[in-house]
Amino acid sequence: MRGMLNRIRWRAKRLLARYHSQGAEEAIILSVLGGQRSGFYIDVGAHHPIDYSNTYRLYQRGWHGLCLEPNPALLPKFKAVRPRDVVVAAAAAHYDGTASFHLGHHSVHSSLTHSAARHTGTLEVAVRRLAGLLEELGLHEPIDLISIDTEGTELEVLEGLDLTRHRPRLIVLEYNTAATINLAAQPYLLEHGYQILAVTCWNIIATDRLEQDYASLCPQRRR
């Protein structure tokens, strides 16, 4: 039994090593959107241009997007690696203003929400509503993908986007933050016309075109 478990772990590590995203979300995203030569994404809590990124593979294919990252120390990497992207030093929420941004022991754990066990300091950062920021920047393209990893404030980000006005093709939303499940995520998405296409260890992937996108994800079902 121990040998079988070790083989499973080894295979899982090999599979995940093929992707930049944390839980192979790229594989699902590319199954649905990979046929597009170009497209537009929003990456909130972008963190790093490559590591743990749900959008880097799309960038490599010629896509571009809007990336938000409140930690100013991480921005030069984006500008160097992904010059086509618009990179904004801000957090996103359902209001415009400022807030304390808590720096994590690992930068991927930084957040507007505070956890004394995981955070080492704070910064005062700008906070923007996505709907207003898109208008301000003149970004009026259809949103093919939005990826949100903000360590517990994901629904506030969506509220600031306004899903009655902006309808991303796919929503990738972290629901498992430090093993705490965001129980409000799925009801919120369903209320706004999105259905769950896939669930990974960390993220919900939702679409408002379930039948079409499920056929792309599982082509054998069309037979």
Secondary structure, DSSP 8 states (H G I E B T S, - for coil): -HHHHHHHHHHHHHHHHT-SSTTSHHHHHHHHHTT-SS-EEEEET---SSTT-SSHHHHHTT-EEEEE---GGGHHHHHHH-TTSEEE--EE-SS-EEEEEEEESSGGG-BSS--TTTEEEEEEEEEE-HHHHHHHHT--S---EEEE--SS-HHHHHHHH-TTT---SEEEEE-EETTEE-TTHHHHHHHTT-EEEEE-SSEEEEES-HHHHHHHH-GGGG-
